[in-house]
Amino acid sequence: RKLQHPRHISDVVILPKGDRVAACDWGGGCTVWSVATGEPWISFAAYAFGHSQQVVRTYVSAFPSGDRLLVRCAEVFQVLDINHGRVICASNQSRLPVFFAPIFPDGDRLMAGTMEETPHLATIWSSVSCEPLLELVHEGDSMVLDAIVFDSGELVATTACADTTEIAFDESRITTIWHASSGELLRTLRHPIPDY
């Protein structure tokens, strides 16, 4: 089936039940489509991200319940209610741009980090209020590159680069395991630099 989107697609996600697809464009607009009919289920206009650029890539993720989307673009992320067509909450622009944003299995929290203002932080946020709940502070000048949430939701792992001057595949990487509720650092794994 072909789903005709009005603008160039920047990201797409299949909702958990497999009956709907969400696609977002390079301007911040997002449309949820019915797989069965090929018709739009609901659309969100290019909402008030507040970014200065006219064309900015937008990323979308689906919550486990299938009734919410996490959409991030340049300087903010927002949680969208696709059943009622409303914005549940939006993050504070001063914390961004967002570089990664995995969702916890319970759907109540998400992680997000930025590479510019606070590169050594990964933050756990409420997905109900979009307020920060817990900050995971990495050692030295480590730049947090990515994060995952374990299936249990009790642990999270972040990957950081020890050198913030340039990101390259041969730099040392640090993987850190954290307790998601307390923020306790449980283990640090240091990956060796490959000898080419």
MARBA-3410 file (N, C-alpha, C, O; in Angstrom, 1 decimal):
196
0.8,-1.2,0.0,0.0,0.0,0.0,0.9,1.2,0.0,1.9,1.3,0.7 ~ 0.5,2.3,-0.8,1.2,3.5,-0.8,0.5,4.6,0.0,-0.7,4.8,-0.2 ~ 1.2,5.2,0.9,0.7,6.3,1.7,1.3,7.6,1.3,2.5,7.8,1.4 ~ 0.4,8.5,0.8,0.9,9.7,0.2,1.0,10.8,1.3,0.0,11.3,1.8 ~ 2.3,11.2,1.6,2.5,12.2,2.6,2.7,13.6,1.9,3.3,13.6,0.8
2.3,14.7,2.5,2.4,16.0,1.8,3.8,16.5,1.6,4.1,17.3,0.8 ~ 4.8,16.1,2.5,6.1,16.6,2.4,7.1,15.4,2.5,6.7,14.3,2.7 ~ 8.4,15.7,2.3,9.4,14.7,2.4,9.5,14.1,3.8,9.5,14.8,4.8 ~ 9.5,12.7,3.8,9.5,12.0,5.1,10.9,12.0,5.7,11.9,11.8,5.0 ~ 11.0,12.2,7.0,12.2,12.2,7.7,12.3,11.0,8.6,13.4,10.5,8.9
11.2,10.4,9.0,11.2,9.3,9.9,9.8,8.6,9.9,8.8,9.3,9.7 ~ 9.8,7.3,10.2,8.6,6.6,10.2,8.6,5.5,11.2,9.7,4.9,11.5 ~ 7.5,5.1,11.8,7.4,4.1,12.8,6.1,3.3,12.7,5.1,3.9,12.4 ~ 6.2,2.0,12.9,5.0,1.2,12.9,4.5,1.1,14.4,5.3,0.8,15.3 ~ 3.2,1.4,14.6,2.7,1.3,16.0,2.6,-0.1,16.5,2.5,-1.0,15.6
2.7,-0.3,17.8,2.8,-1.7,18.3,1.8,-2.7,17.8,2.2,-3.9,17.7 ~ 0.6,-2.3,17.6,-0.4,-3.3,17.2,-0.3,-3.6,15.7,-1.0,-4.5,15.2 ~ 0.5,-2.8,15.0,0.7,-3.1,13.6,-0.4,-2.6,12.7,-0.4,-2.8,11.5 ~ -1.4,-1.9,13.2,-2.5,-1.4,12.4,-2.4,0.0,11.9,-3.2,0.5,11.1 ~ -1.4,0.7,12.5,-1.2,2.1,12.1,0.3,2.4,11.9,1.2,1.8,12.5
0.6,3.4,11.1,2.0,3.8,10.8,2.0,5.3,11.0,1.1,6.1,10.5 ~ 3.1,5.8,11.7,3.3,7.2,11.9,4.5,7.7,11.0,5.5,7.1,11.1 ~ 4.3,8.8,10.3,5.4,9.3,9.5,5.5,10.8,9.8,4.5,11.5,9.8 ~ 6.7,11.3,9.9,7.0,12.7,10.2,7.8,13.3,9.1,8.6,12.5,8.5 ~ 7.7,14.5,8.8,8.4,15.2,7.7,9.5,16.1,8.2,9.6,16.3,9.4
10.2,16.7,7.3,11.3,17.6,7.6,10.9,18.9,8.1,11.8,19.8,8.4 ~ 9.6,19.2,8.3,9.2,20.5,8.8,8.6,20.3,10.2,8.2,21.4,10.8 ~ 8.4,19.1,10.7,7.8,18.9,12.0,6.4,18.4,12.0,5.8,18.1,13.0 ~ 5.8,18.3,10.8,4.5,17.7,10.7,4.5,16.2,10.8,5.5,15.5,10.5 ~ 3.4,15.6,11.3,3.4,14.2,11.6,2.0,13.7,11.3,1.0,14.3,11.7
1.9,12.6,10.6,0.6,12.0,10.2,0.6,10.5,10.6,1.6,9.8,10.4 ~ -0.5,10.0,11.2,-0.7,8.6,11.5,-1.7,8.1,10.5,-2.8,8.6,10.3 ~ -1.3,7.0,9.9,-2.1,6.3,8.8,-2.7,5.0,9.3,-2.0,4.3,10.0 ~ -3.8,4.7,8.7,-4.4,3.4,8.9,-3.8,2.4,7.9,-3.8,2.7,6.7 ~ -3.3,1.3,8.3,-2.7,0.3,7.4,-3.8,-0.3,6.6,-3.6,-0.6,5.4
-4.9,-0.6,7.2,-6.0,-1.3,6.5,-6.6,-0.5,5.4,-6.9,-1.0,4.3 ~ -6.8,0.8,5.6,-7.5,1.7,4.6,-6.6,2.5,3.8,-6.9,3.0,2.7 ~ -5.4,2.8,4.3,-4.5,3.7,3.6,-4.8,5.2,3.8,-4.2,6.1,3.2 ~ -5.8,5.4,4.7,-6.3,6.8,4.9,-5.6,7.4,6.2,-5.3,6.6,7.1 ~ -5.4,8.7,6.2,-4.9,9.3,7.5,-5.8,9.1,8.7,-7.0,9.3,8.6
-5.2,8.7,9.8,-6.0,8.5,11.0,-6.1,9.9,11.7,-7.1,10.3,12.1 ~ -4.9,10.5,11.8,-4.9,11.9,12.4,-3.6,12.5,12.0,-2.6,11.9,11.7 ~ -3.6,13.9,11.9,-2.4,14.6,11.5,-2.1,15.7,12.5,-3.0,16.3,13.0 ~ -0.9,15.9,12.7,-0.4,17.0,13.5,0.4,18.0,12.6,1.3,17.6,11.9 ~ 0.0,19.3,12.7,0.7,20.2,11.8,2.1,20.4,12.3,2.5,20.0,13.4
2.9,21.1,11.5,4.3,21.5,11.9,4.1,22.4,13.1,4.1,23.6,13.0 ~ 4.2,21.8,14.3,3.8,22.5,15.5,5.0,23.4,16.0,6.1,23.4,15.5 ~ 4.7,24.1,17.1,5.6,25.1,17.6,6.9,24.6,18.2,7.1,24.6,19.4 ~ 7.8,24.1,17.3,9.1,23.7,17.8,9.9,24.9,18.3,10.7,24.7,19.2 ~ 9.8,26.0,17.6,10.5,27.1,18.0,11.9,27.2,17.4,12.8,28.0,17.8
12.2,26.3,16.4,13.6,26.3,15.8,13.7,27.4,14.7,12.6,27.8,14.2 ~ 14.9,27.8,14.5,15.1,28.9,13.6,15.2,28.4,12.1,15.1,29.3,11.2 ~ 15.4,27.1,11.9,15.5,26.6,10.5,14.2,26.2,10.0,13.3,25.7,10.7 ~ 14.0,26.4,8.7,12.7,26.0,8.1,12.7,24.5,7.8,11.6,23.9,7.8 ~ 13.8,23.9,7.6,13.9,22.5,7.3,14.7,21.8,8.3,15.9,22.0,8.3
14.1,21.0,9.2,14.8,20.3,10.2,14.3,18.9,10.3,13.1,18.7,10.3 ~ 15.2,17.9,10.4,14.7,16.6,10.5,14.0,16.3,11.7,14.3,16.7,12.8 ~ 12.9,15.5,11.6,12.0,15.2,12.7,12.1,13.7,12.9,12.1,12.9,11.9 ~ 12.2,13.2,14.2,12.2,11.8,14.5,11.0,11.4,15.3,10.5,12.2,16.1 ~ 10.5,10.2,15.1,9.3,9.8,15.8,9.5,8.3,16.4,10.1,7.5,15.7
9.0,8.1,17.6,9.0,6.8,18.2,7.6,6.6,18.8,6.8,7.5,19.1 ~ 7.2,5.3,18.9,5.9,5.0,19.4,6.0,4.5,20.8,6.9,3.7,21.1 ~ 5.1,4.9,21.7,5.1,4.3,23.1,4.5,2.9,23.0,3.8,2.6,22.1 ~ 4.9,2.1,24.0,4.5,0.7,24.0,2.9,0.5,24.0,2.4,-0.5,23.4 ~ 2.2,1.5,24.5,0.7,1.4,24.5,0.1,1.6,23.2,-1.0,1.2,22.9
0.9,2.3,22.3,0.4,2.5,20.9,-0.5,3.7,20.8,-1.0,4.0,19.7 ~ -0.8,4.4,21.9,-1.6,5.6,21.8,-0.9,6.9,21.9,-1.5,8.0,21.8 ~ 0.4,6.9,22.0,1.2,8.1,22.1,2.4,8.0,21.2,2.9,6.9,20.9 ~ 2.9,9.2,20.7,4.1,9.3,19.9,5.0,10.2,20.6,4.6,11.2,21.2 ~ 6.3,9.9,20.5,7.4,10.8,20.9,8.0,11.4,19.7,8.6,10.7,18.9
7.9,12.7,19.5,8.4,13.4,18.3,9.4,14.4,18.7,9.2,15.2,19.6 ~ 10.6,14.3,18.1,11.7,15.2,18.5,12.2,15.9,17.2,12.4,15.2,16.2 ~ 12.5,17.2,17.4,12.9,17.9,16.2,13.8,19.1,16.7,13.3,20.0,17.4 ~ 15.0,19.1,16.3,15.9,20.2,16.6,16.0,20.5,18.1,16.8,20.0,18.8 ~ 15.1,21.4,18.6,15.3,22.0,19.9,14.4,21.5,21.0,14.5,21.8,22.2
13.4,20.7,20.6,12.4,20.2,21.6,12.0,18.8,21.3,12.2,18.3,20.1 ~ 11.4,18.1,22.2,10.6,16.9,21.9,9.2,17.1,22.5,9.0,17.8,23.5 ~ 8.3,16.4,21.9,6.9,16.5,22.4,6.3,15.1,22.4,6.6,14.2,21.7 ~ 5.3,14.9,23.4,4.6,13.7,23.5,3.2,14.0,22.9,2.5,14.9,23.4 ~ 2.8,13.2,21.9,1.5,13.4,21.3,0.5,12.3,21.6,0.8,11.1,21.6
-0.7,12.7,21.9,-1.8,11.8,22.1,-2.5,11.6,20.7,-3.2,12.5,20.2 ~ -2.4,10.4,20.1,-2.9,10.3,18.8,-4.4,9.9,18.8,-5.0,10.0,17.7 ~ -5.0,9.5,19.9,-6.4,9.2,19.9,-7.2,10.5,20.1,-8.4,10.6,19.6 ~ -6.7,11.5,20.7,-7.4,12.8,20.9,-6.8,14.0,20.2,-7.3,15.1,20.3 ~ -5.7,13.8,19.5,-5.1,14.8,18.7,-4.6,16.0,19.4,-4.7,17.1,19.0
-3.9,15.7,20.5,-3.4,16.8,21.4,-2.0,16.6,21.8,-1.5,15.4,21.8 ~ -1.3,17.6,22.1,0.1,17.6,22.6,0.0,17.4,24.1,-0.6,18.2,24.8 ~ 0.5,16.3,24.7,0.4,16.0,26.1,1.4,16.9,26.8,1.0,17.5,27.9 ~ 2.6,17.0,26.3,3.6,17.8,27.0,4.7,18.1,26.0,4.9,17.4,25.0 ~ 5.5,19.1,26.3,6.7,19.5,25.5,7.9,19.8,26.4,7.7,20.3,27.5
9.1,19.5,25.9,10.2,19.7,26.8,10.6,21.2,26.7,10.2,21.9,25.9 ~ 11.5,21.5,27.7,12.1,22.9,27.8,13.1,23.0,26.7,14.1,22.2,26.7 ~ 13.1,24.0,25.9,14.1,24.2,24.8,15.5,24.3,25.3,16.4,24.0,24.6 ~ 15.7,24.8,26.5,17.0,25.1,27.0,17.8,23.8,27.2,19.0,23.8,27.4 ~ 17.1,22.6,27.2,17.8,21.4,27.5,18.3,20.7,26.2,18.9,19.6,26.3
18.0,21.3,25.0,18.2,20.6,23.8,19.2,21.2,22.9,19.8,22.2,23.3 ~ 19.6,20.7,21.7,18.9,19.7,20.9,19.0,18.3,21.4,20.1,17.9,21.9 ~ 18.0,17.5,21.2,17.9,16.1,21.6,18.7,15.3,20.6,18.5,15.4,19.4 ~ 19.5,14.4,21.2,20.3,13.5,20.3,19.8,12.0,20.3,20.0,11.3,19.3 ~ 19.2,11.6,21.4,18.6,10.3,21.5,17.5,10.3,22.4,17.4,11.2,23.3
16.5,9.4,22.3,15.4,9.4,23.2,14.7,8.1,23.3,13.5,8.0,22.8 ~ 15.3,7.1,23.9,14.5,5.8,24.1,13.4,5.9,25.1,13.5,6.7,26.1 ~ 12.4,5.1,25.0,11.2,5.1,25.8,11.3,3.9,26.8,11.7,2.8,26.4 ~ 10.9,4.1,28.0,10.9,3.0,29.0,9.7,2.1,28.7,8.7,2.6,28.1 ~ 9.8,0.8,29.1,8.8,-0.1,28.8,7.4,0.2,29.4,6.4,-0.1,28.8
7.4,0.9,30.6,6.1,1.3,31.2,5.5,2.5,30.5,4.4,2.9,30.8 ~ 6.3,3.2,29.7,5.7,4.4,29.0,5.7,5.6,29.8,5.3,6.7,29.3 ~ 6.1,5.6,31.1,6.0,6.7,31.9,7.2,7.6,31.9,7.2,8.8,32.3 ~ 8.3,7.1,31.3,9.6,7.8,31.3,10.3,7.6,29.9,9.9,6.7,29.2 ~ 11.2,8.5,29.7,12.0,8.4,28.5,13.4,9.0,28.8,13.5,9.7,29.8
14.4,8.7,28.0,15.7,9.3,28.2,16.0,10.2,27.1,15.5,9.9,25.9 ~ 16.7,11.2,27.3,17.1,12.2,26.3,18.4,12.8,26.6,18.7,13.0,27.8 ~ 19.2,13.1,25.6,20.5,13.7,25.9,20.8,14.7,24.8,20.3,14.6,23.7 ~ 21.7,15.6,25.0,22.1,16.6,24.1,23.6,16.6,23.9,24.4,16.3,24.9 ~ 24.1,16.9,22.7,25.5,16.9,22.5,26.2,18.3,22.6,27.4,18.4,22.4
25.4,19.3,22.8,25.9,20.6,22.7,26.0,21.3,24.1,27.1,21.7,24.5 ~ 24.8,21.6,24.7,24.9,22.3,25.9,25.4,21.6,27.1,26.2,22.1,27.9 ~ 25.0,20.3,27.3,25.5,19.5,28.4,25.8,18.1,27.8,25.1,17.2,28.0 ~ 27.0,18.0,27.1,27.3,16.8,26.5,27.5,15.6,27.4,27.5,14.4,26.9 ~ 27.8,15.8,28.7,28.1,14.7,29.6,26.9,14.2,30.3,27.0,13.4,31.3
25.7,14.7,30.0,24.5,14.3,30.7,23.6,13.5,29.9,23.4,13.7,28.7 ~ 23.0,12.5,30.5,21.8,11.8,30.0,20.7,12.0,31.0,20.9,11.8,32.2 ~ 19.5,12.4,30.6,18.5,12.8,31.5,17.3,11.9,31.3,16.9,11.6,30.2 ~ 16.7,11.4,32.4,15.5,10.6,32.4,14.3,11.6,32.7,14.4,12.4,33.6 ~ 13.3,11.6,31.8,12.3,12.6,31.8,10.9,11.9,32.1,10.8,10.7,31.8
10.0,12.6,32.6,8.6,12.1,32.7,8.0,12.3,31.3,8.1,13.4,30.7 ~ 7.3,11.3,30.8,6.6,11.4,29.6,5.2,12.0,29.7,4.4,12.1,28.7 ~ 4.8,12.3,31.0,3.5,12.9,31.2,3.6,14.4,31.3,2.8,15.1,30.8 ~ 4.7,14.9,32.0,4.9,16.3,32.1,6.1,16.9,31.3,6.2,18.1,31.2 ~ 6.9,16.0,30.7,8.1,16.4,30.0,9.1,17.2,30.9,9.8,18.0,30.5
9.0,16.9,32.2,10.0,17.5,33.2,11.1,16.5,33.5,10.8,15.3,33.5 ~ 12.3,17.0,33.7,13.4,16.0,34.1,13.2,15.4,35.4,12.8,16.1,36.4 ~ 13.5,14.1,35.5,13.4,13.4,36.8,14.7,13.0,37.4,14.9,13.1,38.6 ~ 15.7,12.8,36.5,17.0,12.3,37.0,18.1,12.6,36.0,17.9,12.3,34.8 ~ 19.2,13.1,36.5,20.3,13.3,35.6,21.4,12.3,35.8,21.8,12.1,37.0
21.9,11.7,34.8,23.1,10.7,34.9,24.3,11.5,34.4,24.4,11.8,33.2 ~ 25.2,11.8,35.3,26.4,12.6,35.0,27.5,11.7,34.7,27.9,10.9,35.5 ~ 28.1,11.9,33.5,29.3,11.1,33.1,30.6,11.7,33.4,30.6,13.0,33.6 ~ 31.6,10.9,33.6,32.9,11.4,34.0,33.6,12.4,33.0,33.4,12.2,31.8 ~ 34.3,13.3,33.6,35.1,14.2,32.8,34.3,14.9,31.7,33.3,15.4,31.9
34.9,14.9,30.5,34.3,15.6,29.3,33.7,14.6,28.4,33.5,14.9,27.2 ~ 33.3,13.4,28.9,32.7,12.4,28.1,31.5,12.9,27.4,30.6,13.6,28.0 ~ 31.3,12.7,26.1,30.2,13.1,25.3,29.2,11.9,25.2,29.6,10.9,24.6 ~ 28.0,12.0,25.7,27.1,10.9,25.6,26.5,10.8,24.2,26.0,11.7,23.7 ~ 26.7,9.6,23.6,26.3,9.4,22.2,25.0,8.7,22.0,24.3,9.0,21.1
24.7,7.8,23.0,23.4,7.0,22.8,23.0,6.4,24.1,23.8,6.4,25.1 ~ 21.8,5.9,24.2,21.3,5.2,25.4,20.3,4.2,25.0,19.6,4.3,24.0 ~ 20.2,3.2,25.9,19.2,2.1,25.7,18.6,1.9,27.1,19.2,2.2,28.1 ~ 17.3,1.4,27.1,16.6,1.0,28.3,16.5,-0.5,28.3,16.0,-1.1,27.3 ~ 16.9,-1.2,29.4,16.7,-2.6,29.5,15.2,-2.9,29.6,14.4,-2.1,30.0
14.9,-4.2,29.1,13.5,-4.6,29.0,12.7,-4.5,30.4,11.5,-4.2,30.4 ~ 13.4,-4.7,31.5,12.8,-4.6,32.8,12.5,-3.1,33.2,11.6,-2.9,34.0 ~ 13.2,-2.2,32.6,13.0,-0.8,32.9,13.7,-0.4,34.1,13.7,0.8,34.5 ~ 14.4,-1.3,34.8,15.2,-1.0,36.0,16.6,-0.5,35.7,17.1,0.2,36.5 ~ 17.1,-0.9,34.6,18.5,-0.5,34.3,18.5,0.3,32.9,17.7,0.0,32.0
19.4,1.2,32.8,19.7,1.8,31.5,21.2,1.8,31.2,22.0,1.7,32.2 ~ 21.5,1.9,30.0,22.9,1.9,29.6,23.2,3.1,28.7,22.3,3.4,27.8 ~ 24.3,3.8,28.9,24.6,4.9,28.0,26.0,4.6,27.4,26.9,3.9,28.0 ~ 26.2,5.1,26.2,27.5,5.0,25.5,28.1,6.4,25.4,27.4,7.3,24.9 ~ 29.3,6.6,25.8,29.9,7.9,25.7,31.3,7.8,25.0,31.9,6.7,24.9
31.7,8.9,24.4,33.0,9.0,23.8,33.9,9.8,24.7,33.5,10.9,25.2 ~ 35.1,9.3,24.9,36.0,9.9,25.9,36.6,11.2,25.4,37.1,12.1,26.1 ~ 36.5,11.4,24.1,37.1,12.6,23.4,36.0,13.4,22.8,35.4,12.9,21.8 ~ 35.7,14.6,23.2,34.6,15.4,22.7,35.0,16.3,21.5,34.2,17.0,20.9 ~ 36.3,16.2,21.1,36.8,17.1,20.1,36.3,16.6,18.7,36.1,17.4,17.8
36.2,15.3,18.5,35.8,14.8,17.3,35.3,13.3,17.5,35.9,12.6,18.2 ~ 34.2,13.0,16.8,33.6,11.7,16.9,34.2,10.8,15.8,34.0,11.2,14.6 ~ 34.8,9.8,16.1,35.4,8.9,15.1,35.3,7.5,15.6,35.2,7.2,16.8 ~ 35.3,6.5,14.7,35.1,5.1,15.0,36.2,4.5,15.8,36.0,3.5,16.5 ~ 37.4,5.1,15.8,38.5,4.5,16.5,38.8,5.2,17.8,39.8,4.9,18.5
37.9,6.0,18.3,38.1,6.6,19.6,37.6,5.6,20.7,36.8,4.7,20.4 ~ 38.1,5.8,21.9,37.7,4.9,23.0,36.2,5.2,23.3,35.7,6.3,23.3 ~ 35.5,4.1,23.6,34.1,4.2,24.0,33.9,3.7,25.4,34.6,2.8,25.9 ~ 33.0,4.3,26.1,32.7,3.9,27.5,31.2,3.6,27.5,30.3,4.4,27.2 ~ 30.8,2.4,28.0,29.5,2.0,28.2,29.2,2.0,29.7,30.0,1.3,30.4
28.2,2.7,30.2,27.9,2.8,31.6,26.5,2.2,31.9,25.6,2.5,31.2 ~ 26.4,1.4,32.9,25.2,0.8,33.4,24.7,1.6,34.6,25.5,1.7,35.5 ~ 23.5,2.0,34.6,22.9,2.8,35.7,21.6,2.2,36.2,20.9,1.5,35.5 ~ 21.3,2.5,37.5,20.0,2.1,38.0,19.1,3.2,37.6,19.3,4.4,37.9 ~ 17.9,2.9,37.0,17.1,3.9,36.4,16.3,4.7,37.4,15.9,5.8,37.1
16.1,4.2,38.6,15.3,4.9,39.6,16.2,5.8,40.5,15.8,6.9,40.9 ~ 17.4,5.3,40.9,18.2,6.0,41.8,19.3,6.8,41.1,19.9,7.8,41.7 ~ 19.6,6.4,39.9,20.7,7.1,39.2,22.1,6.5,39.6,23.1,7.1,39.2 ~ 22.1,5.5,40.4,23.4,4.9,40.8,24.2,4.3,39.7,23.6,3.6,38.8 ~ 25.4,4.6,39.6,26.3,4.1,38.6,26.7,2.7,39.0,27.3,2.5,40.1
26.3,1.7,38.2,26.6,0.3,38.6,27.8,-0.3,38.0,28.5,-1.1,38.7 ~ 28.1,0.0,36.8,29.3,-0.5,36.1,29.7,0.3,35.0,28.9,0.8,34.2 ~ 31.0,0.4,34.8,31.6,1.1,33.6,32.4,0.1,32.8,33.3,-0.5,33.3 ~ 32.1,0.1,31.5,32.8,-0.8,30.6,33.6,0.0,29.6,33.1,0.9,28.9 ~ 34.9,-0.1,29.6,35.8,0.7,28.8,36.2,-0.2,27.6,36.9,-1.2,27.7
35.8,0.2,26.4,36.1,-0.5,25.2,37.5,-0.1,24.7,37.7,1.1,24.6 ~ 38.4,-1.0,24.4,39.7,-0.6,23.9,39.7,0.0,22.5,38.8,-0.3,21.7 ~ 40.7,0.8,22.2,40.8,1.4,20.9,41.4,0.3,20.0,42.4,-0.2,20.3 ~ 40.8,0.1,18.8,41.2,-0.9,17.9,42.7,-0.6,17.4,43.0,0.5,17.2 ~ 43.4,-1.7,17.3,44.8,-1.5,16.7,44.8,-1.9,15.3,44.9,-3.1,14.9
44.7,-0.9,14.4,44.6,-1.2,12.9,46.0,-1.4,12.3,46.1,-1.7,11.1
END
